[in-house]
Amino acid sequence: MSRQDARLGVDIGGTFTDVVLEAGGKSYSTKVLTTYAAPENAIIDGMHQVCKKAGLSPSDITQVIHGTTLATNALIERRGAKTALITTEGFRDVIEMRTESRFEQYDLNLQLPEPLLPRQMRYTVPGRIDATGAELIPLVAADIEPVIEAIATAGYTSVAIGLLHSYLNPAHERLVRDVLAARLPDVMISLSCEVSPQMREYERFNTVVANAYIKPLMKSYLGRLEGRLRDESVTSTIFLMHSGGGIISLENAAEFPVRLVESGPAGGAVFAAHIAARYGLDKVLSFDMGGTTAKICLIQNQTPKTSRVFEVARSYRFKKGSGMPISIPVIDMVEIGAGGGSLAHVDALRQIRVGPESAGSEPGPACYGRGGEKPAVTDADLVLGKLEADGFAGGTITLDTQASKDAVLNVLGKPLDLDARTAAFGLAEVVDENMANAARVHAVENGEDLSDYTMIAFGGAAPLHAARLCEKLGVDRLLVPPGAGVGSAIGFLRAPFSFEATRSAYMTLAAFKGDVVTTLLEELRNEATAFVRNCAPDAEIRAEYKVYMRYKGQGWEIPIALTAEQAQNPDPAVFGTRFNEDYTRLFGRPVAGMDIEITVWSVNATTPPQTVDSVLQDAGSSVAVMNGKCSFFDAAQSKMMHGYLFEREQLKSGATIAGPAKVVEDETTIIIPSSRQAVRQPDGCIDITTQEETA
């Protein structure tokens, strides 16, 4: 087999590490339990498994693309390096004061999340840049040296530098860096003017602190991973998936690890967008449910929706402002603690609660037989008959049904006086409603009606729950693509090389300066292109332009996409028209007589997307051949239903299945309830739609 196209995609999740090898036009995949102490061990194990399936050796691999939740988990679990923040005098407490808004308005006992760094780890220097970028108060090396000495004495391994208005004038930040590097050459340094050159000090300072906090951890991990792969004779280039849905080099990822915070979920969104393009779908709800979390993303015109700020580690579910804001380009999605490993308990009001605590892979759900005693979502699925005890994770794990029943009964059933099946049903309904509610909230925030959407489900647990979500949301069509259980890892192999450069520069349309805009966008294009050239020296690179605009006096902006022509020949009238069009689409009407402001400018440099072949869709041309009978609890019917079992690999194109039914494969199981029917499409997708009622 030719080694010219042997590409490896690796996604480290909270429970499983997914590995996909594409070679010779075929795909080979596996799921391996994540090894927390040394995550690279699971990657090496999975790599050997897929290479064996493909008949290749690791030395045949020509490209490795990796995404991980390690950065996110380090922030959530506060497992980062000993980090200091150097900021402007008088602004030491910005990351603790936050924006002074209350995300739960009437909660008298509201607990605000603790800042990543306590006050004693935050230092200040004099000097001041104003809001126009001019120097108000000079800063010299002598002003900085006492702070550097204090940092040296305390023994910090990483330092974040975030000074006021450095996104307009980075001179003071660079001076602090130079003095610090000369005195402490082994300390890692992160500058806010490089990590997140955007307005709003709270978000910018938080982002640079987060980058510095996880930088030593991620740099060490990426170095170990590269070394282990070299030891296994993998000499190909290693790339990382970033939060914005593109690929960057290992070196850039190690320097800006905060860009990796949502890298795994971003791969899933890219995977869903690729499926949407194959089916010509303009409105898609991407549903990714793994072992630890569930992610929901809106994909319009085969492009995932993006944002420039998102929150990590929300302490109140669905509550904006209850987490840690990270100001970087990111695929916009809602993420909740609702995965296969999410644990359930009964609260003080005798209600079943699920997540965000997860069993992970150590010990895992009770049915894994690794010491877990609390019921997880996977345990409920097993008790309800949705999972087969044999053949889980490609046959690598045999599930213990009795352990699941005991855990469900002991933790949920006995306190609520319920039998194991009813308690498991309650657990499953709670987690499904949590996910459905998250999708509703996300859709409302974006002015969308989900009944017009098609759901694409992937991740190890999503196909088990997706049809029930469709019932709750009024979504008529569901696609479960081939490789759904390892969808994010496949998405890595579909992603372009890309990098988005952003910068804050305030301007109103009334005082629009076309020459300044042209220069600014050209600088951003050159900056973004340089990052992509580092990964793909000879590739074609395109530029995508975006500005963030608002009516004067408003507190937040909306993103406005521009064509290359509009960006290269900036016209305030065109900018205003584009803003009013998008504002009206989101909020129903424009606001007459108001000046419009631009606060942030963005250029995304990207290689062209992969060519996508359209699927000649089959409406159903034959009856699927069953492999046996099955029984599972149908939530909509509130009872056990008896149906048929099908092996996905044996389904032929056009094969039709009427629910209730189960379709099993190595990495996941697809549940088709009695309200649905399914057709196996020519590309391997299971196309699930509402079943017409018969009189």
Disulfide bonds with the S-S distance in Angstrom:
none
